[in-house]
Amino acid sequence: MADWQNRLTDHFERQEARTALLDEADKVSPCDGQDPGSVKQFLRELELLALEHRVLVFDKRARGSMLRTGMRWIQGHQDNPDWMAFKTHLLNSFVSADANNARRIDLQRCTRQPGESLLSYNRRFCELAEDAYPGGRNAEQVELLVRLYATGLKNRTLAEKIITPGKPNTLEQAQQRVAATEQKADNMVWLGYEAMEVDAFAASRPQQQRQEHTDVEKEVQILKTHVEFKMDDRHKECLVKNRVFMCSEISLSTGLFANLTESCVITDEHVEKLQNIKRNDTTKAAVLYFLTELLPKRGPEAFDLFLKALCESKQKHVDDHLKRWLGDDCSEDAFE
């Protein structure tokens, strides 16, 4: 090949490399280091690029003191420009401890909202975690993040899956286990089973592992779980007369149980008893027990909280049916 052809080939290769680098640079927002939040976002965007492009793109997108600080570090570490060391240097230079502490408070308050997808919750939690604990994380920080993530799920069954078969080594592993559990639930729905059936996902708790109580503690526990309040007679009648409909329509899903326990309509002991009825008998038997034996004894507000839990667990059609029945029945009473 002639010399001019080699030079032309080299020119086109350099042009392609330059175009590729500019395309990568367009993915990163400029940053001058003035705002701690923008610094963290800037570094997150750089980490989306290939490792060999990060420093080059930094040179093109950094501005002001951010550019000067970064280039001084690069010039002093040309023999071994480690990305994590470079990132840590920038974080220490532009992000104060107060800024990190503020984000850690936000992280502690991060919870999965009713109806929120797991992907959305994971995204929000990971972004806060990146802000709260930027750079390399030690084992203690990873353990803390996993605990906060599990608490934020507000779902005991999903939280148990995080530590099955053992404690996760990373936050990502914890999220993968939860995602696998929800995917299994979706697959069961595809097969025609109830959505998120608790007995399909709840880990069995062997008798010997249950918490032991002294005789006095047992008596206190019995009193706590058997406190009964009267429900309004109209609501009781509604449950009884619509029990056939509800036995065929209600799904005893983890979402329903989570909402009912969160609003203190039922306890964990009640959930376990309903699970046992489902396993040993049928789902309809568990629903019937819940409607006729359990719910009417959980206080005057239990009915309204039950309707709210139905809506939040995507069973609004049952809520609508019961409200229509109450409205129609009240109208009939007015003419008697």
N, C-alpha and C positions, 0 to 999 in steps of 0.2 A: 504494500500500500504506500502511495506517495506521501511525502512529508506533509503536504498541504491537506491531504485527506485526514491524516492523524490529528492535525491541529483543528480541523473542522469538527471531527468527532469529539475531541476533548471539549471544544466550545459548546457543542450541543449538550454534552453530559453535564457540564457546569451550569448551563442554563436550566436544565431540568432539575438539578439539585437545588438551585436558587429558587425556582418556582415552587418546588415542593416545600422548601423552608418557609417561604412567604405564605403559602397556604396554611402551614402549621401555625405561623405567627398570628394569622387572622382569627384563630380560635381562642386567643388569649387577650383579655382586656388589658389596656395599659394600667400601670400602677406606679405611683410616686412615693408610696410608703407612709402617707399622711394619716390614713385611716386603718386601724388594726384589722377591721373586718375585711376591707378590700385587700389587705396584704395576704390574709389567709385564703381568700377566694383566688387571688392571683397565683399563689403556690399550688392550690388545688387544680387549677386549669393547666398549669405547667406539667403537673404529674399525669395528666391525660395524654401527654405527648410521649413519643419514644425517648428513651433515656438519652440517646446521643443528640437529640434536638433541643433538650431543655435549656442548656446554658446558652446555646445560639439564639433561641427565641427570647430568653431573658434579656439578652443584649439589645434586641430590637424592640421589646415592649416595656421594659423598665424605664422609669423617668426620674429625674431629679436625684434626691438623696438615695432612693432605692437603687438606682443605676450605679451611683458612685460607690455605695457600700458593697454592692455585689461584685463590681469589677475589681475592687481592691482585694476582696477575698479570692477571686479567681486568679488574679495575678500572683498571689502568694501561694497558691496551691495548684500550679499548672502540672506538676508531676503526678498528682493524685487528686483530681477534682471530684471527690465523692459527693453525690447528690444529697444524701441525707445530712451530711455535715454542712453543706452549703445551705440547705433549707433551715436547719437548726440555727445557723448563724444569723440568717435573715429574721427568723422569728424572735430570737433574743434581742436583735437590734431594733425591731419595730413594734413588737407586741408586748405590752406590759403584763405583769402578773395580775393586775386588777382586771384587765380585759379578759384574761383567761378565767378568772374566778367568776366573773359575771356570766360567762357562757356556761360554766359548770352548774350554776344555780338554775339556768334555763334547762340544762340537761336533766337535772333532777326532777323538774316539773314536766318533762316530756312524757305524755301518755298517749296511747292509741285511742282515738276518738270513736264514738259509736258510728258504725257504718264505714269507718275508714279502712281502706285496703291495707294488707300487710306491706305491700310495696311502698305505699305512701308513708306509713309509719317508719319503716326501715330507712327510707331516704331522709326523713326529718331527723331521726335519731343519729344517723351516721354523720350528717352535716354538723349537728351540734357537738357530737363527739370529736370530730376533726377540729372544731374551734376550741373546745374545752381542753383537749389533750393533743395538741399538735406535735409533730415530730415522732420520734420513737417512743413506744409505750413499754413500761416495765410490767412484770407479771401482776403486781398489785393493782395497777391501773386497769389492766385488761379484766381482772376479776371484778373490779368495781363497775366497769362498763357493762359487763354481762349481767350483773345483779340489777343495775338500773334499767337495762333493757327488759329483763324479765318482769320487773315490777310495773313498768310502763305498759306491758301487754294487757294487764288487768284481767288475766285469764289463767287460772290455776292449772288447767289441763295443758295448755300450750307451754306454760312455764316448766311443768314437769318434764316435757319433752326435751327441754334445753339440757337437762342433766341426765338424759337417758341415751346411752348406757353409762356415761360418766360425765364429769365436768368438762365443758368445752375448753379448748386451748386458746381460742380467739373469739372475738365478737362475731366475726364472719361465720364461724362454725356454729355458733348459737343461732344465728339468723337462718342458716341453711336448715337446721333441724326443725325450726318452727315452720319454715316454708314447706318442708317436706310433709309435715303434719297437715297443713292446710291443703296441700295438693292432694294428699290421700283423701281428705274430706270431699274435695271436688270430684275425685274419681268415684267415690262411693255414691255421690249424687248421680253421676253419669250412669252408674249401674242400677239406679232406681231406689237406693236407700235414702233414709232421711238425711238432711243436711247436718253435718257435724254431730252425728250421734255420739253422745258422751261415752257410751260403753265401747265404742270402737276405738277411742283414742285415750281414754283415761287409764293411767297405769294402775294395775292392781296393787293394792296395799296389803301385804301379808299381815295376818293377825299379830304375829310376834313383833312386828315393827311399829305397831300403833302405840301412841303415847300412853303410858301407864299413869293412873291417878291413884292417889290415896283414897280411902273411904270417904273422907270429907269432900275432897275434890270431885269425886264421882257424884256425890249428892248435889253439889253446886252445879255441876254440868247438866245433870238431869233437870234441875229446876230451870236452868237457862234455856234448854232446848224444848221444854214443854210448857212455856208460858203461853197461854191462850187468851185471845181477845175475841169478842163477838163481832161478826161482820153484819152489815145491814141486811135485813131479811130480804129486801128486794134483790140484792146482789146474790144472796144465797140461792134464791129461786131461779135467778138467771142462770147460774152455774148448773143447777140440777136439771132444768128443762132443756138446756142446750148441751148436755153432756154427750149425747150420741154424736152430734155434729162435731164437737171439739175432739172427741176421741179419734175421729177419722181425719181431722184437719190439723191439729196441733202437732208440731215437731218439738220434742224435748231436746233441743239443740244446746250446744255449749253457749251460744249467744244468749238464749233465753235464760239458762241457768245463771250466767254471769250477771245479767241485768237484775234478776230476782234476788240474788245474793247481795249484790252491790246496794240494792235498795232495802235490804234487810227483810224482805218478804219471807225468804227461807234461809236456812243455814247450811253449812257444809255437810252437817249430819243428815239433813233432809235430802240434799243432793245425792249423797251416798245411798240412802234408802231407796230413792227413786231409781237409781242405777241398778240396785239389786233386784228390784221388782222387774225391770226391763230384762235383765239377764235371766232370771228364774221363771218369769211368766211371759208377758208381752208388753209392748209399748203402750197399747190401749189400756192395759191394767194399771200401768204406772200413771197414765194421764187421768184415769178415773179416780185413783187414790189421791192424786194431787188436787183434783177439782172438788171431791166430796169430803175427804178426810183432813187434808192439810190446809189448803187455802182458806176455807171458811173460818179457821181458828187463828188466823194470823193478823187479826186486827181490822178495824173499820176502814183503814186506808189501803188494805191489801188488794182489794178488787181494782181500784184505780191504778195502783202500781203495776198490777198484773197486765192491765190493758196497755200501759206504757211500755212494759217489757216486750209485749207482743209486737208492737210497732217497731221497736228498736232492734228486734231480732228478725225482721223481714216477714212477719206474719200478720200484717195489717188487715188482711181479709177476715181473720178471726175477730180482731178488734172491731171492725166495721159491723160484722154480723151481730155481735153482742150488743153494741150500741143501738143498732136498729131494733133488736128485740126489746130492749129497755124502752125505747121511744114508742114503739107500737103498743107495748103492753100498758104503758102509762096512758096512752090515748084511749085505750079500751076502758081503763078504769074510770076515766073522766065521764064516760057515758053511762056507767052503771048507777 
